[in-house]
Amino acid sequence: MNDPLSAAAEPTRRRILQLLSRGPRGVTDLASEFPVTRSAISQHLLVLAEAGLVEAEKVGRTRTYRVVPSGLQRLRAEIDRFWTSELDLLVADAHQTKGNP
């Protein structure tokens, strides 16, 4: 899954992004915030990394994850494009409904 919008659509991954937006964190630290296994969090981080939203730095046996600003900008652009399209459709529907009482 390389699409940032699809990657961030899953609630656990969105929460991971929120946590990492406050600063870099390790997998074990992140996993302590969730009722799932460390392995599950690692899988979510892999999806986020493949989408270009996070990156890892390995120091010894520890991986520290952080958000990738350019990846978040791509995500924001995707959301903006989606939101604009949906709002345009909503306005068109409202105008059509107004014309047909």
Secondary structure, DSSP 8 states (H G I E B T S, - for coil): ---HHHHHHSHHHHHHHHHHHTS-EEHHHHHTTSSS-HHHHHHHHHHHHHTTSEEEEEETTEEEEEE-HHHHHHHHHHHHHHHHHHHHHHHHHHHHHHH--
